[in-house]
Structures are given as structure tokens and as C-alpha cells.
Amino acid sequence: MEKEQRLPAGITPELLATLKEKYGNRLRYADLPKDDNGDEYLTVIVCVPDRVVTSEFEKWIESNPLKAKELLVNACLLTHKEEVKADDGLFYATVNAISSLIPLRKAVVRNI
């Protein structure tokens, strides 16, 4: 018997299936605090930024940080977009969540 998965508010099984089909294993849940105390959270779905999005983000981060952050949110936030954009706290929490997903691996460098 398959265990029924309880989905966060605003996320339907159909939406999740559609997003999984489009983004594959790049999907993540992000729990965003709705207040400064962290008493309540909004769970959203984000995708790991690809090379193009990461490049655009890095291009704008020094000269126009707000544009860079909006670009990251617009490209990678897949649910609750209007709610997040309307609230500064949720917006910056989303930027933090997505930027932490930028795939950076540390190389091991050795002498020859």
C-alpha cells in the first residue's frame, strides 16, 4: 500500500507532476518564514538555477542588485509567485533559498 504524501498548501498533485515532468530532479521545497519570529512558514517550490540564470544573476549582482534578485526569483520560484513578490520578507527569504541552491562544487587542486 502506497503511503499518501501530504502536500503543502497551494500545491496540488497535478501541479507537482507537471513541474516534475518539466524540471526533473532540479525541484526543491523551500520553507519561507512569514514573520521575523519564524512562527509560521510558507512552503514554495523552487528549481535549482541553471547556468544561464546563474550567469545573468552574476552579471547584474554588482551593478543592479535588485534586478539580479528579481531575475533569480522570476526564473526559479515556481509557486506562490505573487504572494512572495508582494512581501519583502518572503522575497528576500526566497532569494536566500534559491541562491543557496546555485551548484558550486569545490575542486581539489594538487601540485603536478
N, C-alpha and C positions, 0 to 999 in steps of 0.2 A: 504494500500500500504506500503510495507516494505521499510524503508529508506536504501539506499545503503551506506555501510560503505567504506570509503576511506582508503585503506591500505598503510602503509609506503613503500617506495621504496625497492624493492628486496623481498617483502613478498607477495606471491600470495594467493588467496583464497584456492587453493588446499593445499598449504604448511600449511597454518593456520589450515585447517580442519584436516590434518594428525597429526599435533602437538597437537591439542586439543584432538584428539582421544587417543593419547599416554600418554599425561601428564595431561589431565583434567584441573582442576582449579588451577594447580600449575604454569601456564604460566603468564608471565608479559612482558609488553613492557618496555624497558629501553632506554631513550634518552641520548646518549653519546655525549659530546661536541667534535667537530672535531678540535677546536683550543682553545687557552687559553682565548680568549675573549668570548667564548660561542655564537658566531655569527651563527654557523651552527651546526646541530646535526645529528647524525646517529641513527636511531631507530632500535633496535635489539630486538629479543625475547629471554628471558631467562626463566629458570624454577627455582622454589624455591628449594634449596638444600634439599635432604632428609637426614636421619640420617647417612647413610653410607658415603655420600660425606662430610657432616659436620664433621664426625669423622676423616676421612682422612685429611681433611683440618687442623683440630686442632692438629692432630698428627705431621704434618710437619711444622706448622707455626713458631715454635721456632727454630728448627734445620736447616730448609731449606725453608725460606720464599718464594723464587721464585718458588720452586716446589709446595708449598701449593697453591700459587696463580694460577699457570698454571693448577693444578688439578681442582680448582674451575671453571676456565674458560672453560676447556675442557669438564667438566661434565655438566655445566649449561648453557653455551651460545649455542643457537640453530640455530642462523642465523648469517651471515656475519663473520664467524669464522676466515677466512684467513685475511680479512681486519683488524679485531681487533688485531690479533696476530702480524701483520706487523707494527703496530703503538703503541708506548709506551703509549701515552696519552689515546688512546682508550682502550688499555689493562688495564691500572690502573683504568680508569673510570668504566670498566666492573667489575673488582674485587670489587670496591666500591659498585656498584649496587647490585651484587649478594650477597656480604657479609651482606648487609643491609636487605636481604630477609631471612636470617637464622632465623627460627622461635623460638624466645625467648619470653616466657611469664613470667611475674613477678608474683610470688606466693605471697599470703597474708599469713604471718606466725603470729600465735596468741599463747599466753600462754594457757596452759591447766588449 
